[in-house]
Amino acid sequence: MMFKKIIIAVAFLGMCCEVQAQGGFKIGLNLANMSEQSLYAKSKVLPRLQFGFAFGPIKLSSKTNVTTEMLLTWKGQHYTYQETYETTTNTRTIKTDYKDKFTYWEMPVLVATSVTNKMQVQFGPIFGLRFSGKKSGKTNLSVYDKSSKTSSNQEFNEDARYGDKDKYPSGTSGIFSGPLKTFEVSLALGATYRLFPKIAVYGRYVYGLSDVFNNNYPFKHASDTKEINKGIQFGVLFLFKNND
């Protein structure tokens, strides 16, 4: 699996190097998250990376252009769940702490409007192609026996790729397999600010329109709510030439 990832990453970088003459290289942080599911389940921010290339802008007018990019973006969530069950004989507490991690090829197609000669506001769709998905973490079960007044604990660890038939019987083998949706569409709203002629900073909020698990999330079971990728992205853009 790691070998496949390396091949895809090298091919991606080789293809994007063709934009050196007119675009730029960008690298940043993706504060990834997903939707919450219930009173007991919480989806937390998972810091992940993003890098890739920006193509030269296509001018629509003196202040508006279309910008396209090709990015490798790591997404996911840090998920926790805790709930206590009371019976006549014992008290059971379940605590779960794990991370979902996904890797996407992404192509943003954004309309950019100049607010000042240094700042642009951007809005538009992002088309994503997932090529990996993994879940890792642990669940702790604590049982308190009311009659004997004693406690016992069990811990279960999990570390598996979505689509691994040994871990998930409903999965199928292959890089685009398992319960995960292969293609994703998101909307992005953000801005870039030119600090120097060839260096700019960017920030954007991304909200997914696609259900990552096709409404079949295999672990929460708490709701029919869609599981979507979302997050705040920010970083630095290094331009290969001054596009002014």
Secondary structure, DSSP 4 states (H G I P E B T S, - for coil): -HHHHHHHHHHHHHHHGGGTTT-EEEEEEEEEEE---SSSEEEE-EEEEEEEEEPPPEESSSSEEEEEEEEEEEEEEEEEEEEEEE-SSEEEEEEEEEEEEEEEEEEEEEEEEESSSSEEEEEEEEEEEEEEEEEEEEEEEEEEETTTTEEEEEEEEEEEETT-TTT-TT--SSTT-SSS-SEEEEEEEEEEEEEETTEEEEEEEEEE-S-TTTT--TTT-S------EEEEEEEEEEESS---
